[in-house]
Amino acid sequence: MLALAALLLALLARVEIFGHNGYLALRQKRAAYRQEMARLARMQQENRDLHRDIQRLRSDPEAIERIAREQMHLTKPGEVVFTYDPARLHPAPATGARPGGK
């Protein structure tokens, strides 16, 4: 009788720890929940930032001018714009054989 009780207890413990809704599954679900809550918080912050940008673009002429200058490359009369190729300022390292043939 004692062996049967121990066996039932072991089976119950196995289900409670390793089962579909057991302890390990609960830990994984809690970790996933925390990750999703962090993701939600980041998305809410991004949403607030975007709303702030929208309000600024609706009401602030300087913000509109900055966007026009940066994204559309617009200038005021008489201004001179200098452009550069970032790849030429910071060339990628050469690949292949090292100098000296080694």
Backbone hydrogen bonds, N-H to C=O, Kabsch-Sander energy under -0.5 kcal/mol:
donor,donor_aa,acceptor,acceptor_aa,energy
5,A,1,M,-2.1
6,A,2,L,-2.3
7,L,3,A,-2.4
8,L,4,L,-2.6
9,L,5,A,-2.4
10,A,6,A,-2.3
11,L,7,L,-2.4
12,L,8,L,-2.6
13,A,9,L,-2.5
14,R,10,A,-2.3
15,V,11,L,-2.4
16,E,12,L,-2.6
17,I,13,A,-1.9
18,F,14,R,-3.1
19,G,15,V,-1.7
22,G,19,G,-1.6
23,Y,16,E,-2.7
24,L,17,I,-2.1
26,L,22,G,-2.4
27,R,23,Y,-2.2
28,Q,24,L,-2.1
29,K,25,A,-2.5
30,R,26,L,-2.5
31,A,27,R,-2.2
32,A,28,Q,-2.5
33,Y,29,K,-2.3
34,R,30,R,-2.4
35,Q,31,A,-2.2
36,E,32,A,-2.4
37,M,33,Y,-2.5
38,A,34,R,-2.2
39,R,35,Q,-2.4
40,L,36,E,-2.7
41,A,37,M,-2.3
42,R,38,A,-2.3
43,M,39,R,-2.4
44,Q,40,L,-2.6
45,Q,41,A,-2.3
46,E,42,R,-2.5
47,N,43,M,-2.4
48,R,44,Q,-2.4
49,D,45,Q,-2.5
50,L,46,E,-2.5
51,H,47,N,-2.4
52,R,48,R,-2.4
53,D,49,D,-2.3
54,I,50,L,-2.5
55,Q,51,H,-2.5
56,R,52,R,-2.3
57,L,53,D,-2.6
58,R,54,I,-1.8
59,S,55,Q,-1.4
60,D,56,R,-3.1
63,A,60,D,-0.5
64,I,60,D,-1.7
65,E,61,P,-2.4
66,R,62,E,-2.4
67,I,63,A,-2.1
68,A,64,I,-2.4
69,R,65,E,-2.5
70,E,66,R,-2.6
71,Q,67,I,-2.8
72,M,67,I,-0.8
72,M,68,A,-0.9
73,H,69,R,-0.5
74,L,68,A,-1.6
79,E,76,K,-2.1
88,R,85,D,-1.3
89,L,85,D,-1.2
90,H,86,P,-2.2
101,G,98,R,-1.4
